[in-house]
């Protein structure tokens, strides 16, 4: 059974846009053995549209390039590079192109859409076309949105001004062993099936090999990583994507001299306890038992 996969940016097929100016490249899906994770890269031309629809899964997204309009029942929002958000299960929504260039975003779908059920998507009546506004992440009415800047990963530059562009104080950095983590989408933001966050490794950053009782996806954005998945080694860089299924033993190290940064997702959401099984802990126990 497949417990991991790697997609190289250099091997990405040049998929055509659909008649409405939209295309999506699936990086992780049902055919890969995933149960909880659908992950892909979307692109929409400035004059493109994605008609109103609903999903029987929740969707998180991060805008990578350009600008796009997201229509939901509560309003229309102009989203720019670094914006992220959550679309809960069953929420009608539509996308509209904006600006002068194509918009690109990553999407995380949990649980995985099923082809035999029409990819768990249903068209719905069109939403009102309104003048879009920028989401205000300090406004509780739009708390399902946030904004990320690479500077937010620098522990020495944390400030109230930077924290203000996130939905709450809970998004302050978690810092340990040359690794910084910034939560973006989780239960506090309303997600029930997945999480999305940013990870950055300093040049000396390294995480010991471990596995989880859930699936993880990694979209590499900056730097180079030495990655190991169930004993197979990979050098991964910007645009590359990897997926680790439940039980896949994996680990990372920064292969460069600058920061290494990736977008990471988990599905289902981690349990309160026993989210990690570190190889080193069980090796220690094995040695301790030999000595008794």
C-alpha positions in Angstrom: 0.0 0.0 0.0 1.3 3.5 -0.9 2.1 5.5 2.2 3.8 8.5 0.5 4.3 10.2 -2.8 6.4 13.1 -4.2 5.3 15.4 -7.1 8.1 17.3 -8.7 7.3 20.8 -10.0 9.6 20.1 -13.0 7.4 17.2 -14.0 4.1 19.1 -13.8 1.9 18.7 -16.9 0.7 21.8 -18.8 -3.0 21.2 -18.3 -5.5 23.2 -20.4 -7.9 25.7 -18.8 -11.5 24.8 -18.9 -13.9 27.0 -21.0 -14.3 29.4 -18.1 -10.6 30.1 -17.7 -10.0 27.8 -14.7 -7.7 24.8 -14.2 -6.6 22.7 -11.2 -3.7 20.3 -11.0 -4.3 17.5 -8.5 -1.2 16.8 -6.4 -2.8 14.4 -3.9 -6.1 12.6 -4.5 -8.2 9.5 -4.1 -6.2 7.7 -6.8 -3.0 8.1 -4.8 -4.4 6.1 -1.9 -5.4 9.2 0.2 -8.5 9.0 2.3 -8.5 12.3 4.1 -6.5 14.6 1.8 -7.2 16.2 -1.5 -4.6 18.8 -2.4 -4.1 20.8 -5.6 -2.9 24.0 -7.3 -5.6 26.1 -8.9 -5.2 28.8 -11.6 -7.8 31.3 -12.8 -7.4 33.8 -15.6 -8.3 37.5 -15.0 -11.6 37.0 -16.9 -12.2 33.5 -15.6 -14.9 32.2 -13.3 -15.8 29.2 -11.2 -19.6 29.0 -10.9 -21.3 28.8 -7.5 -21.1 25.3 -5.9 -21.0 23.5 -2.6 -18.8 20.6 -1.4 -19.4 17.8 1.1 -15.9 18.4 2.4 -14.2 21.5 3.9 -11.7 23.5 1.9 -8.8 25.6 3.0 -6.8 27.8 0.6 -3.7 30.0 0.4 -3.3 32.6 -2.4 0.1 32.1 -4.0 0.1 34.7 -6.8 -2.2 37.4 -8.2 -5.7 38.5 -7.0 -9.0 36.7 -7.1 -12.6 37.4 -5.9 -14.3 34.9 -3.6 -18.1 35.2 -3.5 -19.9 33.7 -0.5 -23.4 34.3 0.9 -22.0 36.9 3.4 -20.2 39.0 0.8 -17.6 39.2 -1.9 -13.9 39.4 -1.0 -10.8 40.5 -2.9 -8.0 38.1 -2.1 -4.4 38.8 -2.7 -1.1 36.9 -2.4 -0.7 35.7 1.2 -4.4 35.6 2.0 -5.8 32.3 3.3 -9.1 31.1 4.5 -11.6 28.3 5.2 -14.7 27.3 3.3 -16.7 25.0 5.7 -18.6 22.0 4.3 -21.8 23.0 2.5 -21.0 26.8 2.1 -22.0 28.1 -1.4 -19.1 29.9 -3.0 -17.8 31.0 -6.4 -14.5 32.4 -7.7 -13.9 35.4 -10.1 -10.7 36.5 -11.8 -9.3 39.9 -11.0 -6.3 42.0 -11.7 -4.1 41.7 -14.8 -2.5 38.3 -14.3 -3.6 34.8 -13.5 -4.3 34.0 -9.9 -2.9 30.9 -8.3 -3.8 29.3 -5.1 -3.3 26.0 -3.2 -6.3 24.2 -1.9 -6.7 21.5 0.8 -9.8 19.4 0.7 -10.8 17.2 3.6 -11.9 14.4 3.4 -10.7 13.4 -0.1 -13.3 14.1 -2.9 -14.7 10.8 -4.3 -14.9 10.4 -8.1 -17.8 8.0 -7.8 -19.9 10.7 -6.2 -19.2 13.5 -8.6 -16.1 14.5 -6.6 -18.6 15.5 -3.8 -19.4 18.8 -5.5 -22.8 20.1 -6.5 -23.7 23.2 -8.5 -26.0 25.7 -6.8 -27.8 28.9 -7.9 -25.6 31.9 -8.7 -24.5 34.2 -5.9 -25.1 37.9 -6.1 -22.3 39.8 -7.9 -21.2 42.5 -5.5 -18.3 44.9 -5.4 -15.5 43.0 -3.6 -13.9 44.3 -0.4 -10.7 43.2 1.3 -11.4 40.8 4.3 -10.8 42.4 7.7 -9.2 39.6 9.8 -9.8 41.7 12.9 -13.5 41.6 12.3 -15.2 38.6 13.9 -17.6 38.4 10.9 -14.8 37.5 8.6 -12.7 35.4 11.1 -12.5 32.6 8.5 -9.8 34.6 6.7 -6.2 35.4 7.5 -3.1 36.8 5.9 0.5 35.5 5.9 3.8 37.3 5.2 7.2 35.5 5.2 8.4 38.1 7.8 5.9 36.5 10.3 8.3 33.5 10.5 11.1 35.6 12.1 10.9 35.3 15.9 12.8 38.5 16.2 10.2 40.5 14.3 7.1 39.6 16.0 4.9 42.6 16.9 1.4 43.6 17.5 1.2 45.0 14.0 2.2 41.6 12.5 -0.1 39.7 14.9 -3.0 42.0 13.8 -3.0 40.5 10.3 -4.0 37.1 11.8 -7.3 36.0 13.2 -6.2 35.9 16.8 -3.3 35.8 19.2 -3.2 32.0 18.9 -1.3 32.4 15.6 1.9 33.6 17.4 4.9 31.6 16.4 5.8 28.2 17.9 9.6 28.1 18.0 11.8 25.1 18.8 15.2 23.6 17.7 15.6 25.9 14.7 12.0 25.3 13.5 9.2 27.9 13.5 5.5 27.0 13.0 2.7 29.5 12.3 -0.8 28.1 12.5 -3.2 29.3 9.9 -6.4 27.1 9.7 -7.5 24.9 12.6 -10.4 24.3 15.0 -10.1 27.9 16.3 -10.8 29.2 12.8 -13.8 26.8 12.4 -12.1 23.8 10.7 -13.3 20.4 11.8 -11.5 18.0 9.4 -8.1 19.5 8.7 -5.4 22.0 9.6 -3.1 24.3 7.6 0.0 26.0 8.7 3.4 27.4 7.7 6.7 25.7 8.7 10.2 27.2 8.4 13.6 25.6 9.2 16.7 27.6 10.0 19.9 26.3 8.4 20.5 24.0 11.4 16.8 23.0 11.7 16.1 19.3 11.7 13.2 17.1 12.9 13.9 13.5 13.9 12.0 10.8 12.0 8.5 10.2 13.2 5.0 9.3 12.0 1.4 10.3 12.7 -2.1 8.8 12.9 -3.2 11.2 10.1 -2.1 12.3 6.6 0.2 15.3 5.9 0.9 17.2 2.8 3.8 19.6 2.1 4.1 22.3 -0.6 7.7 23.6 -0.6 7.9 27.3 -1.1 11.5 28.4 -0.3 14.9 26.7 0.1 15.8 23.1 -0.3 15.0 20.1 1.9 16.5 16.7 2.5 13.4 14.6 3.1 13.1 10.9 4.0 9.8 9.0 3.6 9.8 5.4 4.8 13.5 5.1 4.1 13.5 6.8 0.6 15.5 10.0 0.3 14.5 13.1 -1.7 15.9 16.6 -2.4 12.9 18.9 -2.6 12.7 22.5 -3.6 10.2 25.3 -4.5 7.0 24.0 -6.2 7.6 20.4 -5.2 4.9 18.6 -3.2 5.0 15.5 -0.9 2.3 13.5 0.9 2.8 11.2 3.9 0.0 8.8 4.7 -0.8 7.7 8.2 2.0 5.5 9.5 4.6 6.8 7.0 7.9 7.5 8.9 9.4 10.7 7.7 11.8 13.5 8.6 13.3 16.7 7.2 16.5 18.7 7.3 17.4 22.0 5.7 19.7 21.3 2.8 20.7 24.9 2.2 22.3 27.9 3.9 19.1 30.0 4.0 15.6 29.4 5.3 13.6 26.4 4.3 9.8 27.1 4.2 6.8 25.0 3.3 3.0 25.0 3.6 1.8 22.0 5.5 -1.6 20.4 6.0 -3.0 17.6 8.2 -6.1 15.6 7.9 -7.9 14.6 10.0 -7.1 17.0 12.8 -4.4 15.7 15.2 -5.6 14.0 18.4 -5.0 15.8 21.7 -2.4 13.2 22.7 -0.1 10.8 20.8 0.1 12.9 17.6 3.7 11.9 17.1 5.6 8.7 17.3 9.3 9.6 17.3 11.6 6.8 16.1 14.3 7.9 18.7 11.9 7.3 21.6 11.1 3.7 20.6 14.8 3.0 19.9 15.6 4.3 23.4 13.0 2.1 24.9 14.3 -0.9 23.0 17.9 -0.3 24.3 16.6 0.3 27.8 14.8 -3.1 27.7 17.9 -4.9 26.5 19.8 -3.6 29.6 17.2 -4.8 32.1 
